[in-house]
Amino acid sequence: MVHIPIVSRLSFGDYRSITFTFIILGIETCFRLIAYLIPGVILDAGKALVEKIFPWVVTNHMSARAPPLENAANVQEMLRFWNYPVQEHLVRTQDNYLLGVHRITHGRESVSAKGIVPNPPKDIVDLLRENGVPLAAEAKEAYINRQQQRHKRDQEEDLEADLDQKIRKITKKGDYIKPVVLLYHGFMMCSEVWLCNLDEERNLAFVLAEAGYDVWLGNARGNKYSLKHMFLKPHEKKFWEFSMDELALFDMPDTVDYILNRTGAPSLVYIGFSQGTAQAFASLSINPDLNDKISLFIALAPATTPPGLENGLVNSVVKAAPNVIYLLLGRKTPLTAALFWQNLLHPTTYAAIIDLAVKFLFGWRSRSMSLVQKAVSYQHLYSFTSVRILVHWFQIIRTQVFQMYDDVQPRVPYLSSTRSHCPHPFPTNQISTPIAIFYGGNDSLVDIKSLLSDLPKLVGVWEVPAYEHLDFLWAEGLDKHVYPHILELLETHSFNGHISTDNEKKRIIRRSASNGAGTLLREIRTLVHELEGNDDFVDEDGGSSSTTVSALNTPNRSPLVERHSFVSARRSSSRLTTHTFIDAQEQQHQAE
């Protein structure tokens, strides 16, 4: 066969695939134009006819909960269906984007003869009981009892220690600050993905709310809840000129600061999925102060350096020249066609098409999710983002380096541009926040060996062999394979001091902002919380209780074990020594 320069780089099969792709795009464009001209009444009648002819595709035959969740337009409607409270907050970033953040303040309640009382779902109660986690109301009641006992004991010990010393002022009514958890979605998603499961016990947000956590659901700029800027409009190209760099530099730290300022908690636990983990790895690596504000980072299906796509042709094209995506999708937001067909097709039909697409691109078979679950979840799967973020991901796939967005592209495909300049890699090995990882054995987007080589020592790594990427959101068995470990991690690492007075709030904020942002200061701050407000760790005779560090598969000389040894030594001291230590810290700060 005669070799033709450039043309011979692709085989006949490649050209056939490219031609077929453009034909499909042309047909899809024609269908979209026709659909725009057809009145909505006719489209609704067509859907009803399909459901009558093919009744087995109607999801209400499979689950009574499916239709309301499929048709829910936003987070408020979804939480109203589940009977959970919701607040919506606006976070203004440093570069003037407005991010919508949702908050679940407490568990499910109902009205009875005794007034408003907790009414948690039975399956969530069973899940928490099995894992030894108290319900929210029980945790608060136990805390109030501990506080009363501690105040009485403190007064007696202070009088015995020094009769001339002024007795501390004890407030009878204080603020009960819950431990805070922030959940963050993945690529082209929004906060709705955390509320889609048909069973309450498989919705992580509800499990955490019933366990007594203050649950926040974040949203990245550009999606349906964050489609706002102080000076730019979504139809302007400049509005969409952001990559993961901006998510790491602005969205995540500004959201965390807003939540901590709003709640008064000194730190929070961050749980991210897919791109939500990538932005956390990036943000923690380039924002040292943020490491003191996040007590634990749980990464579900972590994505930093995906090995590539399953389809060889698509993989070759995007690796050769990631900027070709701009040619195909423009400079604003990608895959508007997916949202169009989501509104046009029946949910089960749309779910079948999505299954084919993810199998074509990633090789996933989606066997861990039921048909009705996919029909519901995929209705909330896609939300807007920028094309630049997609290009950023393909740059990372091409170089196999978790790096910042490269504004300078190579002029020749397959050749590196690092000879003329070096894109900045995210220094993830400098992260000091404790990290726990959950990944699926069949997830083609997770290269666990590469990821672990770029991270410091971890709290733990868990593999679910049968899981793929999306399974960590909606698969069967989440309440058995994943959530028990998450609850155990939260019990060990989340803030549980429950600060009760304004003075204590100010003191803790000063400590968290003092002199640097290293691991040692964060551990000292956590120690002071434990000494100051966690009597459940101290027996009446001063002895220390056992912990579950070994259950986390932690290395023998990890920072967690070292901190545990240090805390155990400190806890063995008397209550008087504890107060002397705290008072010395206050006097030193006042002297400064």
SVG drawing of the C-alpha trace seen along z (x, -y; Angstrom):
<svg xmlns="http://www.w3.org/2000/svg" viewBox="-51 -43 65 51">
<polyline fill="none" stroke="black" stroke-width="0.4" points="0.0,0.0 1.3,-3.4 2.3,-5.6 0.7,-9.0 2.1,-11.5 -0.3,-12.6 -3.3,-10.7 -1.7,-7.3 -1.5,-8.0 -5.0,-6.7 -6.3,-3.3 -9.3,-2.8 -11.3,-1.7 -10.4,-5.0 -11.7,-7.0 -14.8,-4.9 -15.4,-5.6 -14.8,-9.3 -17.2,-9.4 -19.8,-7.5 -19.4,-9.9 -20.1,-13.0 -23.1,-11.3 -24.5,-10.6 -23.8,-14.2 -25.7,-15.4 -28.7,-13.2 -28.7,-14.3 -28.7,-18.0 -31.7,-17.4 -33.6,-15.6 -32.9,-18.6 -34.2,-21.0 -37.4,-19.0 -37.9,-18.6 -37.7,-22.3 -40.5,-22.8 -42.8,-20.2 -45.2,-21.5 -44.7,-20.2 -48.2,-18.7 -47.4,-16.4 -44.1,-15.3 -45.9,-14.5 -48.5,-12.5 -45.7,-10.6 -44.2,-9.7 -47.5,-8.5 -48.0,-6.4 -44.6,-4.7 -45.4,-4.0 -48.8,-2.4 -47.3,-0.2 -44.2,0.8 -45.5,0.7 -42.4,2.5 -40.3,-0.7 -42.5,-2.7 -40.5,-3.1 -43.4,-3.4 -44.1,0.3 -40.6,0.9 -40.6,-1.7 -43.2,-4.2 -40.3,-6.5 -38.9,-6.6 -41.3,-9.1 -41.1,-11.9 -37.3,-11.7 -37.1,-11.5 -39.3,-14.6 -37.8,-16.6 -36.4,-19.9 -34.0,-20.8 -32.5,-19.9 -35.3,-21.6 -37.9,-19.3 -35.8,-16.2 -35.3,-17.0 -39.0,-17.9 -39.9,-14.5 -37.5,-12.8 -38.9,-15.2 -35.5,-16.6 -34.8,-20.3 -32.8,-22.3 -31.1,-25.7 -29.5,-27.3 -26.5,-29.6 -24.5,-31.7 -20.7,-31.7 -19.0,-34.6 -15.6,-33.6 -12.6,-35.8 -13.0,-36.1 -16.7,-37.0 -18.5,-33.8 -21.6,-33.0 -21.8,-29.3 -24.9,-27.7 -24.4,-25.5 -27.1,-23.4 -27.2,-22.6 -29.1,-19.8 -29.2,-21.1 -30.6,-18.0 -32.3,-14.7 -35.9,-13.9 -38.5,-15.1 -42.3,-14.7 -45.0,-16.4 -46.5,-14.4 -48.4,-15.0 -45.1,-15.9 -44.3,-18.4 -41.6,-18.1 -39.7,-15.0 -36.9,-13.2 -38.2,-10.6 -35.2,-8.9 -35.8,-6.2 -35.7,-2.8 -33.1,-1.5 -30.7,-4.3 -31.3,-3.7 -30.4,0.0 -27.3,-1.0 -26.1,-3.3 -26.9,-0.8 -24.9,1.9 -21.9,-0.3 -22.2,-1.7 -23.0,-5.2 -25.5,-7.1 -28.3,-9.1 -28.2,-12.8 -30.6,-13.4 -28.7,-10.8 -25.4,-12.4 -26.6,-15.9 -28.2,-14.6 -25.1,-12.7 -23.0,-15.8 -25.2,-18.0 -24.9,-15.4 -21.1,-15.3 -20.9,-19.1 -22.9,-19.3 -20.7,-16.7 -17.5,-18.3 -18.6,-21.8 -19.4,-20.5 -16.1,-18.6 -14.1,-21.5 -15.5,-23.8 -14.6,-21.4 -11.1,-20.8 -10.4,-24.5 -11.4,-25.3 -9.2,-22.5 -6.2,-23.6 -6.2,-27.3 -8.7,-29.0 -7.4,-32.4 -7.8,-31.6 -10.9,-33.1 -13.5,-30.4 -14.3,-30.1 -17.6,-31.4 -19.8,-28.5 -22.6,-29.3 -25.7,-27.2 -26.9,-27.6 -24.3,-27.3 -24.2,-26.7 -24.2,-23.1 -21.9,-23.0 -22.3,-19.9 -19.3,-18.3 -19.5,-19.5 -19.2,-17.4 -18.9,-18.9 -19.9,-16.6 -18.7,-17.6 -19.8,-16.2 -17.9,-15.1 -17.4,-16.2 -20.5,-17.7 -22.6,-17.0 -24.3,-19.0 -25.3,-18.5 -28.4,-16.5 -26.3,-13.3 -26.1,-12.8 -29.9,-12.5 -30.8,-10.1 -30.8,-6.7 -34.2,-5.1 -33.3,-3.7 -32.6,-6.2 -29.7,-4.2 -27.8,-4.5 -28.0,-8.3 -24.8,-9.3 -26.1,-12.8 -29.1,-11.4 -27.0,-8.9 -24.7,-11.6 -27.5,-14.0 -29.2,-11.3 -25.8,-10.6 -25.7,-14.2 -23.5,-15.8 -24.1,-19.2 -24.2,-18.3 -23.3,-20.7 -23.5,-20.0 -21.1,-22.0 -21.5,-23.1 -18.8,-24.0 -18.9,-27.1 -20.9,-26.8 -23.4,-24.1 -27.1,-24.7 -26.7,-26.1 -23.6,-28.2 -24.5,-29.8 -23.9,-33.3 -21.1,-35.9 -21.1,-39.4 -20.1,-41.0 -20.2,-38.3 -23.2,-36.5 -23.3,-32.8 -23.7,-33.7 -20.3,-35.4 -17.3,-33.3 -15.2,-34.8 -17.7,-33.4 -16.5,-29.9 -12.8,-30.6 -12.0,-28.4 -10.3,-25.1 -9.7,-23.0 -7.1,-25.6 -9.9,-28.0 -11.8,-25.2 -8.7,-24.6 -7.7,-28.3 -11.1,-29.8 -14.2,-27.5 -13.0,-25.0 -11.2,-27.2 -13.9,-29.9 -16.6,-27.4 -14.8,-25.9 -14.2,-29.4 -17.8,-30.3 -19.0,-27.1 -16.6,-27.4 -17.5,-31.0 -21.2,-30.2 -21.1,-27.3 -18.3,-28.3 -16.7,-24.9 -12.8,-24.9 -12.6,-22.4 -14.7,-20.1 -14.6,-16.7 -14.5,-16.8 -15.9,-13.9 -15.4,-14.2 -16.4,-12.0 -14.3,-11.8 -13.5,-15.4 -14.5,-16.4 -11.5,-14.5 -9.2,-16.0 -10.1,-19.6 -9.4,-18.7 -6.0,-17.1 -5.2,-20.2 -6.5,-22.8 -4.9,-21.2 -1.6,-21.0 -1.4,-24.7 -3.3,-26.2 -1.3,-25.3 -3.8,-27.1 -6.6,-24.9 -5.0,-21.8 -5.7,-23.2 -9.4,-23.7 -10.1,-20.1 -9.6,-17.5 -10.1,-14.6 -10.4,-14.1 -12.3,-11.1 -11.8,-10.4 -14.5,-8.3 -13.4,-7.0 -10.4,-9.4 -9.3,-10.8 -5.9,-12.5 -4.2,-10.9 -6.7,-8.6 -4.8,-6.2 -7.1,-7.0 -10.3,-6.1 -11.4,-2.6 -12.1,-3.5 -8.8,-3.5 -9.6,-6.0 -11.0,-8.6 -8.2,-8.0 -5.6,-8.6 -7.2,-11.8 -7.4,-13.5 -3.9,-12.4 -2.5,-13.7 -4.0,-17.2 -6.4,-17.9 -7.2,-21.3 -9.1,-19.5 -12.0,-19.4 -12.3,-23.2 -12.9,-22.5 -15.6,-20.0 -17.4,-21.5 -16.6,-25.2 -15.3,-27.4 -18.2,-27.5 -19.9,-24.4 -19.8,-20.8 -22.5,-18.2 -25.6,-20.4 -27.0,-17.6 -27.0,-15.3 -29.3,-17.7 -31.5,-18.0 -32.0,-14.2 -32.4,-13.9 -35.5,-16.1 -36.8,-14.5 -36.4,-10.8 -38.1,-8.5 -35.9,-7.9 -35.4,-4.2 -34.5,-4.9 -32.1,-7.6 -30.5,-5.4 -29.9,-2.7 -28.2,-5.2 -26.0,-6.5 -25.0,-2.9 -23.9,-2.4 -22.0,-5.7 -20.0,-4.9 -19.3,-1.3 -18.0,-2.8 -15.8,-5.4 -14.8,-3.8 -15.7,-0.1 -18.1,-0.2 -21.0,2.3 -23.0,0.7 -24.1,4.0 -24.1,2.9 -27.0,0.5 -30.6,1.6 -32.4,0.4 -34.8,-1.7 -31.9,-3.3 -30.2,-4.2 -33.4,-5.7 -33.7,-8.0 -30.0,-8.8 -29.2,-9.6 -32.0,-12.2 -29.7,-14.2 -26.4,-13.1 -25.4,-16.0 -25.0,-19.7 -23.1,-22.5 -19.3,-23.0 -16.7,-24.5 -15.1,-23.0 -11.7,-24.1 -12.1,-21.7 -12.6,-18.9 -9.5,-20.0 -7.6,-20.2 -8.5,-16.5 -7.3,-15.5 -4.1,-17.3 -3.6,-15.3 -4.4,-12.1 -1.9,-13.0 1.0,-13.8 0.1,-11.4 0.9,-14.2 -1.6,-15.8 -0.8,-19.4 -2.3,-22.8 -3.9,-23.8 -1.3,-24.3 -2.0,-27.5 0.8,-26.7 -0.1,-23.8 2.4,-21.8 2.5,-22.7 3.1,-19.1 0.8,-16.3 2.3,-13.6 5.3,-15.8 5.8,-17.3 5.7,-21.0 7.9,-20.9 11.1,-21.8 9.8,-25.4 8.0,-25.6 7.1,-23.4 3.4,-23.3 3.2,-23.3 2.3,-19.9 0.1,-19.9 2.5,-19.1 0.1,-16.5 2.9,-14.9 2.9,-18.0 -0.7,-17.6 -0.8,-17.3 -4.6,-16.7 -5.3,-13.0 -6.6,-11.2 -8.7,-8.1 -9.3,-6.5 -12.1,-4.3 -11.8,-2.9 -13.4,-0.3 -11.6,2.7 -13.3,2.3 -12.8,-1.5 -10.9,-2.3 -10.4,-6.0 -8.4,-5.2 -4.7,-4.3 -4.3,-3.5 -0.6,-2.8 0.2,-6.1 -2.1,-7.9 -0.5,-6.4 3.0,-7.2 2.1,-10.9 0.5,-11.1 1.9,-11.1 1.0,-8.4 -2.7,-7.7 -5.2,-6.9 -6.5,-4.0 -7.2,-2.6 -10.2,-0.5 -11.0,1.4 -14.4,2.6 -13.6,5.2 -16.9,5.2 -17.4,1.5 -16.9,-0.9 -16.7,-4.7 -20.4,-5.7 -21.1,-2.9 -19.8,-4.9 -22.8,-7.1 -25.6,-4.8 -24.6,-1.1 -26.3,1.6 -24.4,2.4 -23.0,-1.1 -24.4,-0.8 -22.5,2.4 -19.2,1.9 -18.5,-1.8 -20.5,-3.7 -19.5,-1.7 -15.8,-2.6 -16.8,-6.3 -18.7,-6.4 -15.7,-4.9 -13.4,-7.5 -15.6,-10.3 -15.8,-9.2 -12.0,-9.3 -11.2,-12.4 -14.1,-14.8 -14.3,-17.8 -16.3,-16.7 -15.5,-19.3 -18.9,-21.0 -17.7,-24.4 -20.2,-25.9 -19.2,-29.5 -18.2,-32.5 -14.8,-32.8 -14.0,-29.2 -14.8,-29.9 -12.5,-32.8 -9.7,-31.0 -9.9,-28.0 -10.1,-30.3 -6.9,-32.1 -5.1,-28.8 -6.1,-27.6 -4.8,-30.8 -1.6,-31.1 1.9,-30.8 1.8,-28.7 -0.3,-25.9 1.6,-22.7 0.7,-19.3 2.1,-19.8 -0.1,-22.9 -3.2,-21.1 -2.5,-18.1 -1.9,-20.4 -5.2,-22.2 -7.0,-18.9 -5.4,-17.8 -6.6,-20.9 -10.1,-20.3 -10.0,-16.8 -8.6,-17.9 -11.0,-20.8 -14.3,-19.2 -14.2,-15.4 -14.7,-13.8 -15.8,-10.6 -12.2,-9.9 -11.3,-10.3 -12.4,-7.9 -13.4,-9.2 -10.0,-8.1 -8.1,-9.8 -7.3,-6.7 -7.5,-6.8 -9.9,-4.7 -9.0,-2.5 -9.3,-3.7 -9.8,-2.0 -6.6,-3.2 -5.5,0.4 -8.8,1.0 -7.9,-1.7 -5.0,0.3 -2.7,-2.6 1.1,-2.1 2.9,-1.7 4.8,-5.0 2.1,-7.1 1.3,-10.6 -2.0,-9.1 -0.3,-6.6 2.2,-9.2 -0.6,-11.6 -2.5,-8.8 0.5,-8.1 1.0,-11.8 -2.7,-12.3 -2.7,-9.2 0.2,-10.5 -1.4,-13.9 -4.8,-12.3 -3.1,-10.4 -2.4,-13.7 -4.8,-15.2 -7.6,-17.7 -5.6,-20.4 -2.7,-19.9 -5.1,-20.2 -6.5,-23.5 -2.9,-24.8 -1.9,-23.9 -4.9,-25.7 -4.5,-28.8 -0.8,-29.0 -1.7,-29.0 -4.2,-31.9 -1.6,-33.9 1.0,-33.4 -1.4,-34.6 -2.4,-37.7 1.3,-38.5 1.9,-38.4"/>
</svg>
